[in-house]
Amino acid sequence: MADCNISIPFTDPVSGALAKAKAAIENQNGTFNGDDNSGNFEVTFLGNTIKGSYSVTGQTLNLVITNKPFFVPCSTIESLLLKEIS
């Protein structure tokens, strides 16, 4: 299964953008670990696990989804994340 590579621009300070991402993941009973530079996350979506990592470059949050349900396209994950973080 191919990875999803998602870049999300943000205007908040890095810590604020990551706090939004962490809250979105943890509100779904997931885990979010890392710092202002990089980390990883895991969350269950429709009974399936989504795993990935993140890194921050300037004002962009770069996400790599390494495990996702085959029936959930990358575009759906990106849309949900943009809504939560932007």
PyMOL commands that set and color helices and strands:
alter all, ss='L'
color gray80, all
select helices_A, chain A and resi 14-26+74-85
alter helices_A, ss='H'
color red, helices_A
select strands_A, chain A and resi 4-9+31-34+38-45+48-57+60-67
alter strands_A, ss='S'
color yellow, strands_A
deselect
rebuild
show_as cartoon
